[in-house]
Amino acid sequence: MMTVGLFEAKTKLSELCEQVAKRREPVVVTRRGRPLVRIEPVGPGKGMSSSVWDARSAWEKKHGPLREEFEAPKRARQTWRNPLDY
């Protein structure tokens, strides 16, 4: 795991964040040589599914189809609704 000093992290934060997202490896930010925080990637990485549907499909490929009968919800894109609108 890579470590970076706090001053360098402040001056190059955007570059550091891009690097963490690209490499999928966390970075520890230190102050005076002591670990302070860790910056780590968010979301699926390589080999990880991007949705529950992809995860289910991967599970069924590995273990076989689910035995219990149930109706799965339709696969649809959710839209955001402002809760303050009536």
C-alpha positions in Angstrom: 0.0 0.0 0.0 1.3 3.4 -1.0 1.8 6.2 1.6 1.8 9.9 0.9 2.4 12.8 3.2 -0.4 15.2 4.0 1.1 18.2 2.3 1.7 16.3 -0.9 -1.8 14.9 -0.7 -3.3 18.4 -0.4 -1.3 19.7 -3.4 -2.0 16.8 -5.6 -5.4 15.5 -4.4 -7.0 15.2 -7.9 -4.1 13.3 -9.3 -4.0 11.1 -6.2 -7.7 10.3 -6.5 -7.4 9.4 -10.2 -4.4 7.1 -9.3 -6.4 5.3 -6.6 -9.4 4.8 -8.9 -7.3 3.6 -11.8 -5.1 1.2 -9.8 -7.9 0.1 -7.4 -5.4 0.3 -4.5 -5.8 2.4 -1.4 -3.4 5.1 -0.4 -2.6 6.0 3.2 -2.1 9.7 4.0 0.4 10.4 6.8 1.1 13.4 9.0 4.6 13.5 10.4 5.1 9.8 9.4 2.0 8.6 11.3 -1.0 7.2 9.4 -3.9 9.7 9.4 -6.5 8.6 6.8 -6.8 6.1 3.9 -8.1 6.9 0.5 -9.7 3.9 -1.2 -11.6 3.3 -4.4 -15.4 3.2 -4.4 -17.6 1.0 -6.5 -16.9 -2.3 -8.3 -13.5 -3.1 -9.5 -12.2 -5.8 -11.8 -14.1 -9.0 -11.4 -16.8 -7.4 -9.3 -20.3 -7.1 -10.6 -21.9 -3.7 -11.2 -25.4 -4.7 -10.3 -27.4 -7.3 -8.3 -28.5 -8.8 -11.5 -24.9 -9.4 -12.6 -24.1 -10.8 -9.2 -27.0 -13.2 -9.4 -26.0 -14.3 -12.9 -22.5 -15.0 -11.8 -23.7 -16.9 -8.8 -26.0 -19.1 -11.0 -23.1 -19.8 -13.4 -21.0 -21.0 -10.5 -23.6 -22.8 -8.4 -26.5 -23.6 -10.8 -29.9 -22.1 -10.9 -31.8 -21.1 -7.8 -34.1 -23.9 -6.6 -36.8 -21.7 -5.0 -39.4 -20.3 -7.3 -40.0 -16.6 -6.9 -40.8 -13.8 -9.3 -37.9 -11.4 -9.6 -38.7 -7.7 -10.0 -38.5 -6.4 -13.5 -35.2 -4.9 -14.5 -35.9 -1.2 -14.9 -34.0 2.0 -14.4 -35.2 3.9 -11.4 -35.9 7.6 -11.7 -35.3 10.1 -9.0 -38.4 11.9 -7.6 -38.2 15.0 -5.5 -40.0 14.1 -2.3 -40.9 17.8 -1.8 -43.0 17.8 -5.0 -46.6 17.0 -4.5 
